[in-house]
Amino acid sequence: MTYCLAMKLESGLVFASDSRTNAGIDNISLFCKTHIFSLPGVMEIVVLNSGNLATTQEIISTLKQDIENKQEGNLYTLESMFDVAKTIGNLTRKIIERHTRRDSGTDFSCSLLVGGQIKGEVQKLFMIYPAGNFIEATPETPFFQIGELKYGKPMLDRTIHHNTSVEDAIKCAIVSFDATMRSNLSVGLPIKISYLPDTKTGENIPSVLSYTIEEDDETLNRIRKQWKEGLRNVFKSIEAPKWW
Amino acid sequence: MTYCLAMKLESGLVFASDSRTNAGIDNISLFCKTHIFSLPGVMEIVVLNSGNLATTQEIISTLKQDIENKQEGNLYTLESMFDVAKTIGNLTRKIIERHTRRDSGTDFSCSLLVGGQIKGEVQKLFMIYPAGNFIEATPETPFFQIGELKYGKPMLDRTIHHNTSVEDAIKCAIVSFDATMRSNLSVGLPIKISYLPDTKTGENIPSVLSYTIEEDDETLNRIRKQWKEGLRNVFKSIEAPKWW
């Protein structure tokens, strides 16, 4: 399983992904699900993936190879994030279709979160469905999740708004991942957090900042502990119902 | 959609169910999903259902009719909760099989939580699957959920143990339902809470106590507000990560 989260905030784009992949509960591996395409000063694109690992690896490898081969229409030649989403969406649909034609009994599908900025444009964030179509984040719906999303959604619903600070957004992402990892063993560390600051100009595209939360990360352990103790205290402080 | 929760605690059995049923988002109705079978002093059985409404209504109606007709093997003639679970499980499987034979394209399946006590026995709690088989709650796994279970599970995972008090269990159930109702519109009020105290004897089976939380219930609103504000304060009090 996988859990990926991306947010489009006033202050920039925030991404988080776990690293556990399983083909059955007895076959668990580590794979990074965050992929960064960077053409310094021109474009920064972050792609998170969930679903069939062979499919998502084929998508990412194709995108990289097309760039290396200077293929027409490769990511680094595109001029808008909308074109990036269309390109990745089409590729996703084609790959899934090709495999499904040969074996309709296996689930080859995947979903992707694609966010970033291209010179001359504002930042954008898209969620790409297995059919290749996609939706875009707006101030009203500033975050998208893919994979094992439900355990960690209530805290996001309460906290994340378009104008939430990047610090609070990352704190909330950690709380959301903590809840998910507690309730689903197939979502696990390391968690990769990425942040693309919004410079509010179409120029001077900054680089993506990244941090990987490993087992025994001090910040993770501190937030987990404070959150757990805080929840326990709030719960204790609430008077229980007395109906009978 | 539906959300039902049942817990087997030292102090007794606690049940909670919502009341919203939907056949498509534009066809929403209210149906109580808690059914109580009571033979005072002899047995108290609580059945919660999720899934296809026609199937679950047919199960409950058949159980009731068999009791009225004094049918051989009806619930009130059974001498163990294990037999109750087997009887309801078999009925569930038969009804789902009969409908599926005629129309394999529709999902007729359902799940049930069945808990209670029969004179001479200790309290028991079962989760019945669409195949008619079932599992029993133990001190290590004291709660079961059916329906839209993920949004409300993290708080239960943190709080509910075999020796949690009934007051805390009900408070936690309300928090769990609140999270679920916020994140999934198809789970909705009223919530029916039921409690069968454990007298620790196989004799003197008490009656099931029930309370229905309607819109504008003072206790619900108070707990919701205190929980929301408490969460916000805990979240604020945690120092954000500083990585960059």
Interface residues (C-beta under 8 A of the other chain):
Chain A: K150 Y151 G152 K153 P154 M155 D157 R158 T159 S165 E167 D168 I170 K171 C172 I174 V175 A179 R182 S183 I193 Y195 L209 Y211 T219 R222 I223 Q226 W227 K228 G230 L231 R232 N233 V234 F235 S237 I238 E239 A240 P241 K242 W243 W244
Chain B: K150 Y151 G152 K153 P154 M155 D157 R158 T159 S165 E167 D168 I170 K171 C172 I174 V175 A179 R182 S183 I193 Y195 L209 Y211 T219 R222 I223 Q226 W227 K228 G230 L231 R232 N233 V234 F235 S237 I238 E239 A240 P241 K242 W243 W244
